[in-house]
Amino acid sequence: MSAHDPRSDVLAAAAALVEAFGRHDTEAYFAAFAPDATFLFHTHGEPLRSRAAYEQLWATWEREDGFRVLSCESTDQHVQLLGADVAVFTHQVRTTVRAGGEDDTVEERETIVLHHRPGGRWVAVHEHLSPAPPS
């Protein structure tokens, strides 16, 4: 039996996702999600039922608003393992974005559900973002 703790692999997968998002690397960011991943954002009125739907929304933000992620900082990270192939990653995020020619920093809470795929890769299958409560 291996002494390896899969939490470190989940944290590494989550870190890669957050880092790609924070540098507006859309190719690496969207590659961290399964094609059938789902998304719930407090800033968008309806659930997104696939990675492609999110990619289309993102492209609309870029085209219509000049949207760009400038930075993203993840804190208060927690991994909950559910068996050998499902993990729930929660954290606080502080993100600075540019839209409409103005920069804005937002504080949010995020849950990302990851699934362990053949070959050892953890892939995000669901993301839920909500505003952080006032401090």
N, CA, C and O atoms as a GROMACS GRO file, in nm:
protein
  540
    1MET      N    1   0.084  -0.118   0.000
    1MET     CA    2   0.000   0.000   0.000
    1MET      C    3   0.089   0.124   0.000
    1MET      O    4   0.184   0.133   0.077
    2SER      N    5   0.057   0.217  -0.085
    2SER     CA    6   0.137   0.338  -0.099
    2SER      C    7   0.108   0.436   0.014
    2SER      O    8  -0.005   0.449   0.060
    3ALA      N    9   0.214   0.504   0.058
    3ALA     CA   10   0.199   0.606   0.162
    3ALA      C   11   0.168   0.742   0.100
    3ALA      O   12   0.154   0.842   0.172
    4HIS      N   13   0.157   0.745  -0.032
    4HIS     CA   14   0.131   0.872  -0.101
    4HIS      C   15  -0.006   0.926  -0.063
    4HIS      O   16  -0.105   0.853  -0.064
    5ASP      N   17  -0.010   1.055  -0.029
    5ASP     CA   18  -0.137   1.120   0.004
    5ASP      C   19  -0.189   1.191  -0.121
    5ASP      O   20  -0.125   1.284  -0.169
    6PRO      N   21  -0.304   1.148  -0.174
    6PRO     CA   22  -0.355   1.210  -0.296
    6PRO      C   23  -0.391   1.358  -0.279
    6PRO      O   24  -0.408   1.429  -0.378
    7ARG      N   25  -0.401   1.406  -0.155
    7ARG     CA   26  -0.430   1.548  -0.134
    7ARG      C   27  -0.327   1.638  -0.202
    7ARG      O   28  -0.361   1.743  -0.256
    8SER      N   29  -0.202   1.595  -0.200
    8SER     CA   30  -0.098   1.676  -0.264
    8SER      C   31  -0.120   1.684  -0.415
    8SER      O   32  -0.093   1.788  -0.476
    9ASP      N   33  -0.168   1.576  -0.477
    9ASP     CA   34  -0.197   1.579  -0.620
    9ASP      C   35  -0.317   1.668  -0.650
    9ASP      O   36  -0.318   1.740  -0.749
   10VAL      N   37  -0.419   1.664  -0.564
   10VAL     CA   38  -0.536   1.749  -0.580
   10VAL      C   39  -0.494   1.896  -0.565
   10VAL      O   40  -0.535   1.980  -0.645
   11LEU      N   41  -0.414   1.925  -0.464
   11LEU     CA   42  -0.367   2.063  -0.444
   11LEU      C   43  -0.285   2.111  -0.564
   11LEU      O   44  -0.296   2.227  -0.604
   12ALA      N   45  -0.203   2.023  -0.620
   12ALA     CA   46  -0.123   2.060  -0.737
   12ALA      C   47  -0.213   2.088  -0.857
   12ALA      O   48  -0.190   2.184  -0.931
   13ALA      N   49  -0.314   2.004  -0.878
   13ALA     CA   50  -0.407   2.026  -0.990
   13ALA      C   51  -0.483   2.158  -0.971
   13ALA      O   52  -0.500   2.234  -1.066
   14ALA      N   53  -0.529   2.184  -0.848
   14ALA     CA   54  -0.601   2.308  -0.820
   14ALA      C   55  -0.508   2.429  -0.838
   14ALA      O   56  -0.550   2.531  -0.892
   15ALA      N   57  -0.385   2.417  -0.792
   15ALA     CA   58  -0.289   2.527  -0.807
   15ALA      C   59  -0.263   2.558  -0.954
   15ALA      O   60  -0.257   2.674  -0.993
   16ALA      N   61  -0.249   2.454  -1.036
   16ALA     CA   62  -0.226   2.475  -1.179
   16ALA      C   63  -0.346   2.546  -1.243
   16ALA      O   64  -0.329   2.635  -1.325
   17LEU      N   65  -0.466   2.506  -1.204
   17LEU     CA   66  -0.588   2.568  -1.255
   17LEU      C   67  -0.593   2.716  -1.216
   17LEU      O   68  -0.617   2.803  -1.300
   18VAL      N   69  -0.570   2.745  -1.088
   18VAL     CA   70  -0.576   2.883  -1.038
   18VAL      C   71  -0.466   2.968  -1.102
   18VAL      O   72  -0.489   3.083  -1.139
   19GLU      N   73  -0.347   2.912  -1.114
   19GLU     CA   74  -0.237   2.988  -1.174
   19GLU      C   75  -0.265   3.022  -1.320
   19GLU      O   76  -0.240   3.133  -1.364
   20ALA      N   77  -0.319   2.925  -1.395
   20ALA     CA   78  -0.353   2.950  -1.536
   20ALA      C   79  -0.462   3.058  -1.545
   20ALA      O   80  -0.453   3.147  -1.630
   21PHE      N   81  -0.562   3.050  -1.459
   21PHE     CA   82  -0.667   3.152  -1.455
   21PHE      C   83  -0.607   3.288  -1.424
   21PHE      O   84  -0.639   3.387  -1.491
   22GLY      N   85  -0.519   3.294  -1.325
   22GLY     CA   86  -0.460   3.420  -1.280
   22GLY      C   87  -0.372   3.488  -1.383
   22GLY      O   88  -0.350   3.609  -1.375
   23ARG      N   89  -0.321   3.412  -1.478
   23ARG     CA   90  -0.239   3.474  -1.583
   23ARG      C   91  -0.315   3.481  -1.717
   23ARG      O   92  -0.257   3.510  -1.822
   24HIS      N   93  -0.447   3.455  -1.711
   24HIS     CA   94  -0.535   3.461  -1.828
   24HIS      C   95  -0.486   3.367  -1.938
   24HIS      O   96  -0.493   3.400  -2.057
   25ASP      N   97  -0.437   3.250  -1.897
   25ASP     CA   98  -0.392   3.148  -1.992
   25ASP      C   99  -0.512   3.057  -2.018
   25ASP      O  100  -0.527   2.953  -1.954
   26THR      N  101  -0.596   3.097  -2.112
   26THR     CA  102  -0.722   3.026  -2.134
   26THR      C  103  -0.700   2.882  -2.178
   26THR      O  104  -0.778   2.794  -2.141
   27GLU      N  105  -0.598   2.856  -2.256
   27GLU     CA  106  -0.572   2.719  -2.301
   27GLU      C  107  -0.545   2.626  -2.182
   27GLU      O  108  -0.607   2.521  -2.171
   28ALA      N  109  -0.454   2.665  -2.095
   28ALA     CA  110  -0.422   2.582  -1.978
   28ALA      C  111  -0.538   2.580  -1.879
   28ALA      O  112  -0.565   2.476  -1.818
   29TYR      N  113  -0.606   2.692  -1.862
   29TYR     CA  114  -0.718   2.699  -1.768
   29TYR      C  115  -0.829   2.603  -1.809
   29TYR      O  116  -0.872   2.520  -1.729
   30PHE      N  117  -0.876   2.615  -1.932
   30PHE     CA  118  -0.986   2.529  -1.975
   30PHE      C  119  -0.944   2.382  -1.988
   30PHE      O  120  -1.029   2.294  -1.976
   31ALA      N  121  -0.817   2.355  -2.012
   31ALA     CA  122  -0.769   2.216  -2.017
   31ALA      C  123  -0.778   2.147  -1.881
   31ALA      O  124  -0.775   2.025  -1.874
   32ALA      N  125  -0.789   2.225  -1.774
   32ALA     CA  126  -0.799   2.168  -1.639
   32ALA      C  127  -0.940   2.114  -1.611
   32ALA      O  128  -0.961   2.048  -1.509
   33PHE      N  129  -1.036   2.143  -1.701
   33PHE     CA  130  -1.174   2.100  -1.684
   33PHE      C  131  -1.210   1.989  -1.781
   33PHE      O  132  -1.163   1.988  -1.895
   34ALA      N  133  -1.292   1.896  -1.737
   34ALA     CA  134  -1.346   1.793  -1.825
   34ALA      C  135  -1.442   1.858  -1.924
   34ALA      O  136  -1.503   1.961  -1.893
   35PRO      N  137  -1.457   1.802  -2.043
   35PRO     CA  138  -1.552   1.858  -2.140
   35PRO      C  139  -1.695   1.869  -2.086
   35PRO      O  140  -1.768   1.961  -2.122
   36ASP      N  141  -1.734   1.776  -1.999
   36ASP     CA  142  -1.870   1.777  -1.945
   36ASP      C  143  -1.880   1.846  -1.808
   36ASP      O  144  -1.978   1.829  -1.737
   37ALA      N  145  -1.778   1.924  -1.773
   37ALA     CA  146  -1.780   1.997  -1.645
   37ALA      C  147  -1.896   2.094  -1.643
   37ALA      O  148  -1.941   2.142  -1.747
   38THR      N  149  -1.945   2.122  -1.522
   38THR     CA  150  -2.054   2.218  -1.503
   38THR      C  151  -2.005   2.333  -1.417
   38THR      O  152  -1.909   2.320  -1.341
   39PHE      N  153  -2.074   2.447  -1.430
   39PHE     CA  154  -2.029   2.570  -1.364
   39PHE      C  155  -2.149   2.647  -1.312
   39PHE      O  156  -2.250   2.662  -1.382
   40LEU      N  157  -2.138   2.697  -1.188
   40LEU     CA  158  -2.239   2.785  -1.129
   40LEU      C  159  -2.168   2.910  -1.079
   40LEU      O  160  -2.087   2.904  -0.987
   41PHE      N  161  -2.200   3.022  -1.140
   41PHE     CA  162  -2.138   3.148  -1.105
   41PHE      C  163  -2.244   3.246  -1.057
   41PHE      O  164  -2.349   3.260  -1.120
   42HIS      N  165  -2.217   3.314  -0.946
   42HIS     CA  166  -2.312   3.414  -0.895
   42HIS      C  167  -2.326   3.533  -0.988
   42HIS      O  168  -2.422   3.610  -0.977
   43THR      N  169  -2.234   3.549  -1.079
   43THR     CA  170  -2.236   3.661  -1.172
   43THR      C  171  -2.309   3.629  -1.302
   43THR      O  172  -2.325   3.715  -1.388
   44HIS      N  173  -2.354   3.504  -1.315
   44HIS     CA  174  -2.422   3.461  -1.438
   44HIS      C  175  -2.554   3.396  -1.401
   44HIS      O  176  -2.559   3.314  -1.310
   45GLY      N  177  -2.660   3.430  -1.469
   45GLY     CA  178  -2.794   3.391  -1.431
   45GLY      C  179  -2.830   3.245  -1.444
   45GLY      O  180  -2.925   3.199  -1.381
   46GLU      N  181  -2.757   3.170  -1.524
   46GLU     CA  182  -2.793   3.031  -1.545
   46GLU      C  183  -2.672   2.940  -1.534
   46GLU      O  184  -2.560   2.984  -1.559
   47PRO      N  185  -2.694   2.814  -1.499
   47PRO     CA  186  -2.583   2.719  -1.493
   47PRO      C  187  -2.524   2.697  -1.633
   47PRO      O  188  -2.595   2.704  -1.734
   48LEU      N  189  -2.398   2.671  -1.636
   48LEU     CA  190  -2.330   2.634  -1.761
   48LEU      C  191  -2.309   2.483  -1.755
   48LEU      O  192  -2.250   2.433  -1.659
   49ARG      N  193  -2.356   2.411  -1.854
   49ARG     CA  194  -2.360   2.264  -1.850
   49ARG      C  195  -2.246   2.196  -1.923
   49ARG      O  196  -2.247   2.074  -1.939
   50SER      N  197  -2.147   2.275  -1.967
   50SER     CA  198  -2.030   2.214  -2.033
   50SER      C  199  -1.915   2.314  -2.034
   50SER      O  200  -1.934   2.435  -2.017
   51ARG      N  201  -1.796   2.261  -2.054
   51ARG     CA  202  -1.679   2.348  -2.068
   51ARG      C  203  -1.694   2.437  -2.190
   51ARG      O  204  -1.655   2.554  -2.187
   52ALA      N  205  -1.750   2.384  -2.298
   52ALA     CA  206  -1.769   2.463  -2.419
   52ALA      C  207  -1.861   2.583  -2.394
   52ALA      O  208  -1.836   2.692  -2.446
   53ALA      N  209  -1.965   2.564  -2.316
   53ALA     CA  210  -2.055   2.675  -2.283
   53ALA      C  211  -1.981   2.784  -2.207
   53ALA      O  212  -2.002   2.903  -2.231
   54TYR      N  213  -1.894   2.743  -2.114
   54TYR     CA  214  -1.815   2.840  -2.039
   54TYR      C  215  -1.715   2.910  -2.130
   54TYR      O  216  -1.696   3.032  -2.121
   55GLU      N  217  -1.651   2.835  -2.219
   55GLU     CA  218  -1.556   2.895  -2.312
   55GLU      C  219  -1.625   2.999  -2.402
   55GLU      O  220  -1.567   3.104  -2.431
   56GLN      N  221  -1.748   2.972  -2.444
   56GLN     CA  222  -1.824   3.068  -2.525
   56GLN      C  223  -1.855   3.193  -2.445
   56GLN      O  224  -1.842   3.305  -2.496
   57LEU      N  225  -1.897   3.176  -2.319
   57LEU     CA  226  -1.926   3.291  -2.233
   57LEU      C  227  -1.800   3.375  -2.211
   57LEU      O  228  -1.804   3.497  -2.222
   58TRP      N  229  -1.688   3.309  -2.182
   58TRP     CA  230  -1.560   3.377  -2.162
   58TRP      C  231  -1.523   3.458  -2.285
   58TRP      O  232  -1.483   3.574  -2.273
   59ALA      N  233  -1.538   3.398  -2.406
   59ALA     CA  234  -1.505   3.467  -2.531
   59ALA      C  235  -1.595   3.590  -2.549
   59ALA      O  236  -1.550   3.692  -2.600
   60THR      N  237  -1.720   3.580  -2.508
   60THR     CA  238  -1.812   3.694  -2.514
   60THR      C  239  -1.763   3.806  -2.422
   60THR      O  240  -1.762   3.923  -2.460
   61TRP      N  241  -1.723   3.769  -2.300
   61TRP     CA  242  -1.668   3.869  -2.207
   61TRP      C  243  -1.549   3.940  -2.269
   61TRP      O  244  -1.538   4.062  -2.263
   62GLU      N  245  -1.458   3.862  -2.330
   62GLU     CA  246  -1.338   3.922  -2.391
   62GLU      C  247  -1.376   4.015  -2.505
   62GLU      O  248  -1.326   4.127  -2.514
   63ARG      N  249  -1.463   3.968  -2.590
   63ARG     CA  250  -1.501   4.044  -2.710
   63ARG      C  251  -1.580   4.170  -2.675
   63ARG      O  252  -1.552   4.277  -2.728
   64GLU      N  253  -1.678   4.158  -2.586
   64GLU     CA  254  -1.768   4.270  -2.558
   64GLU      C  255  -1.717   4.364  -2.449
   64GLU      O  256  -1.747   4.484  -2.452
   65ASP      N  257  -1.641   4.311  -2.354
   65ASP     CA  258  -1.600   4.392  -2.239
   65ASP      C  259  -1.449   4.412  -2.227
   65ASP      O  260  -1.402   4.482  -2.138
   66GLY      N  261  -1.372   4.350  -2.318
   66GLY     CA  262  -1.226   4.356  -2.303
   66GLY      C  263  -1.180   4.283  -2.177
   66GLY      O  264  -1.078   4.319  -2.119
   67PHE      N  265  -1.254   4.181  -2.137
   67PHE     CA  266  -1.227   4.106  -2.013
   67PHE      C  267  -1.087   4.045  -2.015
   67PHE      O  268  -1.043   3.987  -2.114
   68ARG      N  269  -1.020   4.061  -1.900
   68ARG     CA  270  -0.887   4.002  -1.882
   68ARG      C  271  -0.864   3.979  -1.734
   68ARG      O  272  -0.886   4.068  -1.653
   69VAL      N  273  -0.820   3.859  -1.698
   69VAL     CA  274  -0.781   3.831  -1.560
   69VAL      C  275  -0.640   3.882  -1.541
   69VAL      O  276  -0.550   3.848  -1.617
   70LEU      N  277  -0.620   3.963  -1.438
   70LEU     CA  278  -0.488   4.021  -1.411
   70LEU      C  279  -0.413   3.944  -1.303
   70LEU      O  280  -0.291   3.935  -1.306
   71SER      N  281  -0.488   3.889  -1.205
   71SER     CA  282  -0.424   3.810  -1.099
   71SER      C  283  -0.531   3.733  -1.023
   71SER      O  284  -0.649   3.768  -1.026
   72CYS      N  285  -0.486   3.627  -0.955
   72CYS     CA  286  -0.577   3.550  -0.871
   72CYS      C  287  -0.495   3.488  -0.758
   72CYS      O  288  -0.396   3.420  -0.782
   73GLU      N  289  -0.539   3.513  -0.636
   73GLU     CA  290  -0.471   3.460  -0.517
   73GLU      C  291  -0.567   3.366  -0.444
   73GLU      O  292  -0.681   3.402  -0.416
   74SER      N  293  -0.518   3.246  -0.415
   74SER     CA  294  -0.597   3.144  -0.346
   74SER      C  295  -0.548   3.128  -0.203
   74SER      O  296  -0.428   3.113  -0.178
   75THR      N  297  -0.642   3.132  -0.107
   75THR     CA  298  -0.608   3.113   0.034
   75THR      C  299  -0.711   3.021   0.098
   75THR      O  300  -0.811   2.985   0.036
   76ASP      N  301  -0.685   2.983   0.221
   76ASP     CA  302  -0.777   2.900   0.300
   76ASP      C  303  -0.818   2.775   0.223
   76ASP      O  304  -0.936   2.742   0.214
   77GLN      N  305  -0.719   2.706   0.168
   77GLN     CA  306  -0.744   2.588   0.085
   77GLN      C  307  -0.775   2.466   0.172
   77GLN      O  308  -0.716   2.445   0.277
   78HIS      N  309  -0.870   2.386   0.123
   78HIS     CA  310  -0.908   2.263   0.192
   78HIS      C  311  -0.943   2.157   0.089
   78HIS      O  312  -1.012   2.185  -0.010
   79VAL      N  313  -0.896   2.036   0.111
   79VAL     CA  314  -0.926   1.922   0.024
   79VAL      C  315  -1.003   1.818   0.104
   79VAL      O  316  -0.961   1.779   0.213
   80GLN      N  317  -1.114   1.776   0.050
   80GLN     CA  318  -1.196   1.668   0.108
   80GLN      C  319  -1.196   1.554   0.006
   80GLN      O  320  -1.245   1.571  -0.105
   81LEU      N  321  -1.141   1.440   0.045
   81LEU     CA  322  -1.140   1.324  -0.044
   81LEU      C  323  -1.265   1.241  -0.022
   81LEU      O  324  -1.304   1.214   0.092
   82LEU      N  325  -1.328   1.201  -0.132
   82LEU     CA  326  -1.446   1.116  -0.127
   82LEU      C  327  -1.412   0.988  -0.203
   82LEU      O  328  -1.436   0.978  -0.323
   83GLY      N  329  -1.356   0.892  -0.132
   83GLY     CA  330  -1.307   0.771  -0.197
   83GLY      C  331  -1.175   0.800  -0.265
   83GLY      O  332  -1.104   0.895  -0.231
   84ALA      N  333  -1.143   0.716  -0.363
   84ALA     CA  334  -1.014   0.726  -0.430
   84ALA      C  335  -1.016   0.816  -0.553
   84ALA      O  336  -0.910   0.852  -0.605
   85ASP      N  337  -1.136   0.852  -0.601
   85ASP     CA  338  -1.139   0.922  -0.729
   85ASP      C  339  -1.219   1.052  -0.734
   85ASP      O  340  -1.238   1.108  -0.841
   86VAL      N  341  -1.265   1.100  -0.618
   86VAL     CA  342  -1.338   1.228  -0.615
   86VAL      C  343  -1.282   1.313  -0.502
   86VAL      O  344  -1.259   1.264  -0.391
   87ALA      N  345  -1.260   1.440  -0.531
   87ALA     CA  346  -1.212   1.534  -0.430
   87ALA      C  347  -1.288   1.664  -0.443
   87ALA      O  348  -1.323   1.708  -0.553
   88VAL      N  349  -1.314   1.726  -0.328
   88VAL     CA  350  -1.376   1.858  -0.324
   88VAL      C  351  -1.271   1.955  -0.271
   88VAL      O  352  -1.218   1.938  -0.161
   89PHE      N  353  -1.241   2.055  -0.351
   89PHE     CA  354  -1.142   2.157  -0.316
   89PHE      C  355  -1.217   2.287  -0.291
   89PHE      O  356  -1.291   2.334  -0.377
   90THR      N  357  -1.199   2.345  -0.173
   90THR     CA  358  -1.260   2.474  -0.142
   90THR      C  359  -1.150   2.573  -0.106
   90THR      O  360  -1.046   2.536  -0.052
   91HIS      N  361  -1.176   2.700  -0.138
   91HIS     CA  362  -1.079   2.804  -0.106
   91HIS      C  363  -1.144   2.941  -0.119
   91HIS      O  364  -1.255   2.956  -0.170
   92GLN      N  365  -1.071   3.041  -0.071
   92GLN     CA  366  -1.107   3.182  -0.090
   92GLN      C  367  -1.022   3.231  -0.207
   92GLN      O  368  -0.906   3.195  -0.219
   93VAL      N  369  -1.081   3.314  -0.292
   93VAL     CA  370  -1.004   3.371  -0.403
   93VAL      C  371  -1.018   3.523  -0.405
   93VAL      O  372  -1.126   3.579  -0.383
   94ARG      N  373  -0.907   3.585  -0.432
   94ARG     CA  374  -0.903   3.731  -0.450
   94ARG      C  375  -0.854   3.751  -0.593
   94ARG      O  376  -0.738   3.724  -0.626
   95THR      N  377  -0.944   3.799  -0.678
   95THR     CA  378  -0.916   3.808  -0.821
   95THR      C  379  -0.924   3.953  -0.867
   95THR      O  380  -1.017   4.025  -0.831
   96THR      N  381  -0.827   3.993  -0.947
   96THR     CA  382  -0.831   4.124  -1.010
   96THR      C  383  -0.851   4.102  -1.159
   96THR      O  384  -0.775   4.031  -1.224
   97VAL      N  385  -0.955   4.166  -1.212
   97VAL     CA  386  -0.988   4.156  -1.354
   97VAL      C  387  -1.000   4.295  -1.414
   97VAL      O  388  -1.020   4.394  -1.345
   98ARG      N  389  -0.986   4.298  -1.545
   98ARG     CA  390  -1.010   4.422  -1.620
   98ARG      C  391  -1.130   4.395  -1.710
   98ARG      O  392  -1.134   4.296  -1.782
   99ALA      N  393  -1.227   4.483  -1.706
   99ALA     CA  394  -1.344   4.476  -1.793
   99ALA      C  395  -1.394   4.618  -1.815
   99ALA      O  396  -1.395   4.699  -1.722
  100GLY      N  397  -1.434   4.648  -1.935
  100GLY     CA  398  -1.483   4.782  -1.964
  100GLY      C  399  -1.379   4.889  -1.940
  100GLY      O  400  -1.412   5.003  -1.911
  101GLY      N  401  -1.251   4.852  -1.950
  101GLY     CA  402  -1.144   4.948  -1.931
  101GLY      C  403  -1.110   4.979  -1.786
  101GLY      O  404  -1.024   5.063  -1.760
  102GLU      N  405  -1.175   4.911  -1.691
  102GLU     CA  406  -1.149   4.936  -1.550
  102GLU      C  407  -1.107   4.807  -1.479
  102GLU      O  408  -1.153   4.698  -1.513
  103ASP      N  409  -1.020   4.823  -1.380
  103ASP     CA  410  -0.976   4.709  -1.299
  103ASP      C  411  -1.065   4.698  -1.177
  103ASP      O  412  -1.106   4.799  -1.119
  104ASP      N  413  -1.094   4.575  -1.138
  104ASP     CA  414  -1.178   4.550  -1.022
  104ASP      C  415  -1.122   4.428  -0.949
  104ASP      O  416  -1.085   4.329  -1.013
  105THR      N  417  -1.118   4.434  -0.817
  105THR     CA  418  -1.075   4.321  -0.736
  105THR      C  419  -1.196   4.269  -0.659
  105THR      O  420  -1.267   4.345  -0.594
  106VAL      N  421  -1.217   4.138  -0.668
  106VAL     CA  422  -1.331   4.075  -0.603
  106VAL      C  423  -1.284   3.965  -0.509
  106VAL      O  424  -1.185   3.896  -0.535
  107GLU      N  425  -1.356   3.950  -0.400
  107GLU     CA  426  -1.331   3.844  -0.302
  107GLU      C  427  -1.445   3.744  -0.315
  107GLU      O  428  -1.562   3.780  -0.306
  108GLU      N  429  -1.408   3.617  -0.336
  108GLU     CA  430  -1.510   3.514  -0.356
  108GLU      C  431  -1.469   3.385  -0.286
  108GLU      O  432  -1.353   3.366  -0.248
  109ARG      N  433  -1.567   3.296  -0.272
  109ARG     CA  434  -1.543   3.160  -0.225
  109ARG      C  435  -1.570   3.067  -0.342
  109ARG      O  436  -1.659   3.092  -0.424
  110GLU      N  437  -1.493   2.960  -0.348
  110GLU     CA  438  -1.506   2.871  -0.462
  110GLU      C  439  -1.496   2.726  -0.418
  110GLU      O  440  -1.417   2.690  -0.331
  111THR      N  441  -1.579   2.644  -0.481
  111THR     CA  442  -1.572   2.499  -0.466
  111THR      C  443  -1.544   2.440  -0.603
  111THR      O  444  -1.611   2.473  -0.701
  112ILE      N  445  -1.445   2.354  -0.609
  112ILE     CA  446  -1.414   2.282  -0.732
  112ILE      C  447  -1.415   2.133  -0.700
  112ILE      O  448  -1.345   2.088  -0.610
  113VAL      N  449  -1.496   2.058  -0.773
  113VAL     CA  450  -1.500   1.913  -0.758
  113VAL      C  451  -1.409   1.855  -0.865
  113VAL      O  452  -1.421   1.888  -0.984
  114LEU      N  453  -1.319   1.767  -0.822
  114LEU     CA  454  -1.224   1.705  -0.915
  114LEU      C  455  -1.245   1.554  -0.918
  114LEU      O  456  -1.283   1.493  -0.818
  115HIS      N  457  -1.220   1.496  -1.035
  115HIS     CA  458  -1.232   1.352  -1.054
  115HIS      C  459  -1.097   1.298  -1.100
  115HIS      O  460  -1.032   1.355  -1.188
  116HIS      N  461  -1.055   1.188  -1.039
  116HIS     CA  462  -0.928   1.125  -1.074
  116HIS      C  463  -0.949   1.040  -1.198
  116HIS      O  464  -1.029   0.946  -1.197
  117ARG      N  465  -0.879   1.072  -1.305
  117ARG     CA  466  -0.896   1.005  -1.434
  117ARG      C  467  -0.784   0.903  -1.457
  117ARG      O  468  -0.679   0.910  -1.393
  118PRO      N  469  -0.807   0.810  -1.547
  118PRO     CA  470  -0.701   0.714  -1.582
  118PRO      C  471  -0.574   0.789  -1.620
  118PRO      O  472  -0.579   0.893  -1.686
  119GLY      N  473  -0.462   0.736  -1.579
  119GLY     CA  474  -0.334   0.803  -1.604
  119GLY      C  475  -0.292   0.890  -1.488
  119GLY      O  476  -0.184   0.949  -1.491
  120GLY      N  477  -0.377   0.900  -1.385
  120GLY     CA  478  -0.340   0.970  -1.264
  120GLY      C  479  -0.371   1.118  -1.260
  120GLY      O  480  -0.330   1.186  -1.166
  121ARG      N  481  -0.441   1.170  -1.358
  121ARG     CA  482  -0.469   1.314  -1.364
  121ARG      C  483  -0.600   1.347  -1.293
  121ARG      O  484  -0.702   1.281  -1.313
  122TRP      N  485  -0.595   1.451  -1.209
  122TRP     CA  486  -0.715   1.506  -1.146
  122TRP      C  487  -0.772   1.614  -1.237
  122TRP      O  488  -0.701   1.708  -1.274
  123VAL      N  489  -0.899   1.601  -1.275
  123VAL     CA  490  -0.964   1.693  -1.367
  123VAL      C  491  -1.085   1.755  -1.298
  123VAL      O  492  -1.162   1.686  -1.231
  124ALA      N  493  -1.101   1.886  -1.314
  124ALA     CA  494  -1.216   1.955  -1.255
  124ALA      C  495  -1.342   1.918  -1.332
  124ALA      O  496  -1.346   1.924  -1.455
  125VAL      N  497  -1.447   1.881  -1.257
  125VAL     CA  498  -1.575   1.843  -1.319
  125VAL      C  499  -1.688   1.938  -1.278
  125VAL      O  500  -1.796   1.935  -1.337
  126HIS      N  501  -1.664   2.021  -1.177
  126HIS     CA  502  -1.765   2.118  -1.136
  126HIS      C  503  -1.697   2.234  -1.063
  126HIS      O  504  -1.604   2.214  -0.986
  127GLU      N  505  -1.747   2.355  -1.090
  127GLU     CA  506  -1.698   2.475  -1.021
  127GLU      C  507  -1.818   2.557  -0.977
  127GLU      O  508  -1.911   2.580  -1.054
  128HIS      N  509  -1.814   2.600  -0.853
  128HIS     CA  510  -1.920   2.686  -0.798
  128HIS      C  511  -1.851   2.805  -0.731
  128HIS      O  512  -1.767   2.789  -0.642
  129LEU      N  513  -1.888   2.924  -0.775
  129LEU     CA  514  -1.829   3.048  -0.725
  129LEU      C  515  -1.938   3.132  -0.661
  129LEU      O  516  -2.046   3.149  -0.717
  130SER      N  517  -1.908   3.184  -0.541
  130SER     CA  518  -2.003   3.270  -0.471
  130SER      C  519  -1.928   3.388  -0.409
  130SER      O  520  -1.807   3.379  -0.384
  131PRO      N  521  -1.998   3.498  -0.384
  131PRO     CA  522  -1.931   3.612  -0.322
  131PRO      C  523  -1.889   3.578  -0.180
  131PRO      O  524  -1.960   3.506  -0.109
  132ALA      N  525  -1.775   3.629  -0.139
  132ALA     CA  526  -1.732   3.612   0.001
  132ALA      C  527  -1.819   3.700   0.088
  132ALA      O  528  -1.857   3.810   0.047
  133PRO      N  529  -1.850   3.654   0.208
  133PRO     CA  530  -1.929   3.740   0.298
  133PRO      C  531  -1.845   3.863   0.338
  133PRO      O  532  -1.722   3.857   0.338
  134PRO      N  533  -1.911   3.972   0.371
  134PRO     CA  534  -1.836   4.092   0.412
  134PRO      C  535  -1.749   4.062   0.534
  134PRO      O  536  -1.789   3.986   0.622
  135SER      N  537  -1.631   4.121   0.537
  135SER     CA  538  -1.541   4.096   0.651
  135SER      C  539  -1.584   4.172   0.773
  135SER      O  540  -1.519   4.163   0.877
   0.00000   0.00000   0.00000
